[in-house]
Amino acid sequence: MSEFGNRLTNLRESRGWSKTYVAKAIGLSSMQTYANYEYGRREPDFETVDKLANLFNVSTDYLLGRKSKADQVHNATVDEALGTIMSFEGQPVTEHDKKVMKDLLESYLRNKE
């Protein structure tokens, strides 16, 4: 199953909706067409992706499996993450402060293992 299909299935099941309900809600004449999206056998056109995103109240980017900014920061290296910090509670963060934070974080992660 594709990432797109997995996301559709999870969204639908989390709401307790049937495939038939979703198909009718987005104007498809056949439940099987929608089921094929979930199974990864077919891909919807742009208009249908937009309808699905609206129905499930998510972004089209989410449905298409694109990583959010939060995912990208979550997977960043310590240096990359600290490099994006410019201030904290209104106070500027200096390069020295970033080095101290990096050392503390690395020490914490080593000791955690």
N, C-alpha and C positions, 0 to 999 in steps of 0.2 A: 504494500500500500504506500502511496506517496505521502509526503509531508502535508500536502494540500488535503488529501483524502483523510488523513489522520486528524487534522484539525477540524474538518467538517464533522467527522464522526464524533469527536469529543464534544464539540459545541452542541451538536444536536442531542446527544445522549445526556449531557449535563442539564438540558432543559426538559428532558423527558418527551421529546417530540419524535414522531415517527418520520420515516423517509417520505411517506405519502403527504404528511402535513407540510414538510419543508418544500416538497415539489409544488404543491398547490399554492403555497404562500408566495413563491417566487414566479408563479405563472407557467410552470412546466405542465405539459399535457400528460406526461408519463413519469411515474415514480421511478421507473427503471433508468431513465436518463439521469435523474439525481443520484440514484444508487451507483451508477457507473462513475460519477465524480468521486464518490467516497471510495470506491474500489480501485480508482486510478486507471480505469479503462478508457475514460474520456476526459477531456478538459473543456470546461465551459468557456464561452466567449466573455469578453470584457464586461458586457452589460450584465450577464448572469453573475459574474464574480462580484460586481457592485451590488446587485440585489441580495446576494448571500451575505455580504459584509453588513449591509443595512439590516437585514433580518436578524443576524446574530449580534449586531451592535459591536462589531470589531472593524478594524481597518482592513483594506484590501491587502496591504503589506503583510499583515498578520496571516491572513488566509494563504498568501503566496509563499509563506515561510521565510520572509525577510527578517533579519535580526534587527531588533530595536536598539536604540542608543544604550539603553540599560544593559542589554545583553553584551554589547560591545565593550562597555566599561567593565562589566563583571568579568570578562575574559581578558582584560588588559593585564600587562605586566605591572609590577609595582612601580617601576620607573614611569611607565605611560600614565598610570592612574595618578600618581603624585604630581606628574608634570601638568595635569589639568587643574590642579588646585591653585587658585590665585589668592583666595582670602578665606578666612574662617571666622564666622561671627563678626564680620566687619573689619577684622584685622588682616593686614597683608601677611601672606605666608612667604617667607624668604627661602632662598635655596638652602641655607643652613637648617631652617625648620624642616624642609622636605627631607634632608639627609637624616635628621634625627628621627623623623617619622618612619623613614625607610628602615633604618637600623632597628627601631623598636618593633616594627612589623615583622621583619625577617627573624629577629630573635624570638618573638612570640610564636611564629609559625614553626620554627625549628623545635622549640620546647614543647609545642603542642603534640608533635609526632611522638 
